[in-house]
Amino acid sequence: MFKANLEYLDKAHAVLAGRSGLYWIIGGAISGKTTICEEISARTGITVYDMDAYIYDRYMSRYSQDRHPANKSWFSAPNPLEWVLALSWEQFDALNRAANAEYLDLLADDLAGEDNPTTMLFDGGFTHPSILAQAVPTANIACLATAGADPAESWESSEDRLVMKRWIEALPDPDEKWRKFLEFDRLITQTIEVECREYGIKSFRRDNDTTVGELTGRVTAYFGL
C-alpha cells in the first residue's frame, strides 16, 4: 500500500546524525513519554519537541500528495479515524513505516538551516525505531516500556485518554472498531520493542513501583544530560 521513502532517510541522516544535543524518547502509547520529557525539561531546561503536536497539527498544511502520500491519504480522508481502522494490520503497519519517513523529511527541513540547533528532546511520534535509527544515532534514542499494562484499562484510565474511545463510539460498529484499535495498539507496542532489540536501542521498563523521578533519573543519566 505504502512504502517508506529511503531518500528521506538519507536526507534526514545528513541533517540530523551529526548534530549533538538531539535526543529521542519513543515507546508505545501511554508508556510515559510525555511525562518523562516534561520532567527532563523541568530539570535541565531542554526544549521538548512534541512530535504529536507537529504530526496532527503543524505538519498538516505541509503534507502533499507527491512528497507525503501516506500522511496525505490518511488525513485527507473524510474520517481519518474510520479510514485507518478499515485497514488490515499489514496495511496499517506499512502506512506507519511510510509516515515515519515522511515525518523525518519534514523535521530535516525544519532543522537544515540551523548551524548549531538548540539541544532538543523529541517526544514520541515514531512507531518504527527501525526507521528512526537510520537517521539518528541509536545512542540518542531511549525507549520506554510498561510492564504488564492492560491496554484497555490504560486507555480508559483518564478523561483525556477516553476521548479516543468516544471518537470510536461515534463510528459504525464501534465495539468491533474499539477491539481493532486496542489490537493495533498492542501490535504497535510489540513492534517498537522488537525493533529496539534488533537495533540495539536502550529500553527502560517500568512497573507499578517505578516512580517518575526514578525513571527520569535513569533516562537523564543515560543521555548524559
Number of C-alpha atoms within 10 A of each C-alpha: 10 15 14 19 17 14 11 20 24 16 17 26 21 15 22 19 18 12 17 14 15 19 22 25 22 26 29 24 20 16 20 20 22 17 14 21 25 18 18 21 16 11 13 11 12 17 16 18 16 15 18 15 12 15 18 12 11 12 16 14 8 13 21 13 12 8 15 20 18 25 24 18 16 17 17 13 12 9 11 13 17 17 14 18 17 13 13 12 16 9 13 18 20 17 22 20 22 23 28 26 27 25 24 23 22 20 17 20 14 11 15 15 10 10 8 10 13 14 14 17 22 21 24 22 22 25 24 25 26 20 20 23 21 17 22 22 19 20 14 20 25 23 22 25 24 19 11 9 13 11 16 16 9 14 18 14 11 10 9 9 13 13 13 15 17 12 13 19 15 10 14 10 10 15 13 12 19 20 12 17 20 15 15 17 16 16 15 21 19 16 18 22 22 14 17 23 12 11 13 12 20 18 18 14 13 18 11 9 7 11 11 13 11 12 18 18 16 12 22 19 10 14 15 8 13
